[in-house]
């Protein structure tokens, strides 16, 4: 072996021998600050920084309903130093909803753990003349195309859930797309749009502050965070049931030992009672399942939402 070859071999050996992690970890949140993906990323990053003795930084990469961040994840080195907050949209919905994406949701992630699942709430601007789901449906039917809803991008729950609502209620409500939950919520509060089916961490503070009206929860059962709020199903649209979820994943091909280490610390991050209470206070429900369970769940969600997209008549874009 010549000197150059020996030097390269030595450098590679030293790199492999370094314990993980030996440098900062980047957690990519596919949406702007303030939303549920960002909230999830920061809870995990805070714990990682303490547990690993290395900085864990959150990088917000919004755009195209999470597609930009997902495409970056697919091309990143599988060394455990670049992670992504995977969501319902980017890991399960986009495959059936979007035509031209440069990643394969079934192949281009290494699932680590499904961290939380999050109910959403049907909320409206106070000027909307409806105080229940039933009244909203009646108003939408009487005024087709007059109502608008805020979407956080194609494939996000703020897009698919209202489309499911429209399909089941047989109403036409015009979508207005924003670059994430926070700007969409700002538009709702200002009256720029009329309604939204938004995740708890973003909507609950505004509901409690009286800035928007809540008409129903998206899940089959009432939520722990807002038990007095009826479900959409019981308030006027029987059978409606939807929630979104957020988990930590990495690029394809991450080593098993790194996945195992990350999973253990994710569990440690979200299971202490004080952290669980903090998450539940904003409407999130802790899951923290295994990498294998997350991978299986992702596949089942892809099948579920493909049917929703098809049944709702949502055309791939």
N, C-alpha and C positions, 0 to 999 in steps of 0.2 A: 504494500500500500504506500503510495507516494505521500509527500508531506501535506499536500492540499487535501487529499482524501482522508488522511489521518485526522487533520484538523476538523473537517466536516463531521467525521464520525464522532470525535470527541465532543464537539458542540452539541450534536444531536443527543448524545448520551447524557450530557449534563442537563439539557433541557428536559429530557424524559425523567430524569432523576429528581427534578424539583417537585416538592410536594404541591398538591393542588389545594387552594389557589396560591399562587406566588405573585400575583399582580391583580390590579383592580378588575372587578366583574361589572359588565355593563348589562343592565336590564332595559330592554327597549319596550316602551309603552306605545302602542300603535295609534294613539289618539292624543289630543292636546291635554295639558294639565287640567286637573279639576274633575275629570271623569272617573269612572269605575276602574278602567284599566290602569290609569295613573295611580289611583288610590291603592290598588293591589300591588303595583310595582314598588311603591314607597314603603308599604308595610314589610314586604320581603327584603328590600334593600337595607332597611334599617337593621333588621336582624342579621342579615349576611355580614354587614360591616362589623358587627360586634362578634359574631361567632367565628368568622374566618380571619379576623385581624387584617383584612384587606378592604379598601374602599369598595362599596357597591354603589354604582351611580345609575340614576334613572335618566334615560334619554328618550324624550318624546319625539316620535317620528310620525306625525299625522299625515293623512292624505289618502284618498281613494278607498275609504272604508277599511283601512288597515292593510291594503294590498302593498303599499310601498314598503312598510315595515316587514311584512311577510316575505317579500321578494328579497330583501336584504338578509333576512334570517336564513333563507335557503342557500345563500351564497357564502355565509360566514364560516369561519373555521370551526370545526366541531370540537373545540378544546375546552368548552365550559366557561369561557370568558365572555361570550355573547349569548344572552338569553332573551326571550321575548315573552310578553304577556299574551298568550294565545286566548282567543275569544271564540264564541259561537260562530261569528261571521267568518273570521279569517281561517279557522281550522275546520269548519264543517259546512258553512252555507255557500261560500264563494265558488266552490267547485260546480255547483248547479246554477248559480246566479250570474256568473260572469264568464264571458267567452275568452277574452284575451288576457290571462294572467300568467306571469312567468314563474309560477311555482305550482306544485301539486300538493294540495292539502293532505293527501293520503300518504305522501312520501317525504315531503320536505320539512318535517318536524320530528324532533325526538321528544315525545311527551315525558315530562318529569312528574308533575302533579296537578290535578284539578284542585285549585285552591279554594275558590268560593263559587257559589251560584247565587244569583241576584234576581229577586222578583222585580218587576217593573210596575209602574203605576200609570193609568190613563189620567192625564192631567190636561187642563184647559186654561186658557187665559180667562180672567174674571169677566171679561166682556161677553164671552160666549153664552148665549141664552139657553143653557142646559145645566141642570143640577144633578143629573143622574145619567147612567149609561143609556137607559131607555130613552130619555129625553134627547140625548145627543144623537142617537140613531134616528129618531123621528125628525129632528131638525135637519140632519144630513139628507134624509130622503126627500124632505120638502124643499130643500135648497141644494140640489146636486151641483157640485163643483164650487160652492161658495166657501166651504171650510177648507183649511190647509193644515197639514201636519208637518212637524219638523223632523227631518231625518238626519242622522249623523254620518250618512254615507251608504252607498250600496252594500248590502250584505250585513249591515249592522242590525242589532235587534230593534233599533229605532226605525229601521226601514221594514224589516220583515214582519214585525209584530203588528204595525198599523195595516200592512197589506193583508195580513191574515184577518184582522178586524174588519177591514173593508169587504173582503170576500165573504166572510160569514154573515155580516150584517147587510150585505147587498147594497152598499152605498158607494158614492164616489167622493173621495176626499183627495185634494191635490197635494202631492209631496213637494216640500221645499228642502233642498239638501244643504247642509252646513258641514264644516270641517271639524266634526266632533261634537260630543255631548254639551260641553260648556257653551260654545257659541249658539248651539241649537236652543238650549235652555234660556239663554239671554234673549233670543228672538221671541221665544214664547212669552217671557215675562213682559217684554216691551209691547206685545200685541202685533208683532210683525207676522206671526203665525198664530193659529187658533188652538192647536192641540198637539199632544206628543204622548207616546208611550215610552216613558223614560225610567231608567234604573233608579233604585232606591237611593244610593249615595248622592246622586245629583238632585233628585226630585224632592226627597223628604225634607231637607232644610228649607226649601222654598215653599213646600206645603205648610210646614209648621209656622213659617214666617208670614203666611197669608198672602203671598205674592201670586200663587196659582191655586186653582181649585182641583181637588182630586175626586175622580168619579169611580175609580175601581182599581183593584190590584189584578195583576195579570195571571196569577197562579190559580190552580184549582182550589186551594184552601187559602183562607186569610193568612196574612203574614204575621210573624212575631213582632216585627217592627211597628206595624200599624194595624192592630187587631180590630179596630173599630171601622176600618175601611172595608166595604164589601168587595168581593171579587167581581171582575167584569162579568163572569158567568152568572153569578147570582143576581147581578144588578141590571141584567137586560140582554145578555148574549150567552145563552147556555152553551157549554162545551168549550168555551175559550180557555186555553191553558198554555202559557208560555213563560219562560224565564231565560235569562242568559247566564253565561258562566265565564269565568276567567281562570286560567291556569298558567303555570310556567312550563315553557318548552325551550328547546334549543335547536340548533341546526341539525340536519340529518347526519347520523353516524357518530353521535357522541359516545365516548367510552362508557361502558356499564358502570365502572367504579365511580366515575364522576357523577353520573345520573343518580346513583345510590346516595352519594354524599350530599348532593343538592336536595334530594327528596327528604332526607333525614332532617336537614335544617329548615326546610319549608314547614314540615310538621311541627318542629320546635318553635317556628315563628308564629304560627296561627292558633295553636292549641292552648296556650296559657289562658286561664279564665279572663284576665284583664284585656287581652288582645281579642279574644272571642267576643267579649262584651262590646269592645270598641267597634268591631266589624258589624255585629248585630244591631248596634245603635243606628247605623246608617243603612240597614236593610239587607246586609249580606249574610249568607248562611255558610259556615265553614264546612268544607268537604275534606281537603287534604288527603286524597286517595293515592294509591300506588301508581308508579309509571305504567304498569300493565293494565290497571283499572282505567286509567286516564285514556290510554290508547284504545281500549275496547269501547269506552264511552264515546270517544271522538267518532269512531266508525258508526255507531248507532245514531248519533246526532246527525251525521251526514245523510243517512237514509231518511231520518225523520224530516229534516228540513228540505230535502229534495222533493218530498211529497208535498210539503207546504207550498213551496215555490210553484210546483206544477198545478196543484189544486187552486191556488190563488190566482193563477194565470199571470204570474210575474215572468216577463220575458228576459232572457239573458241579455246583458248589455256589453 
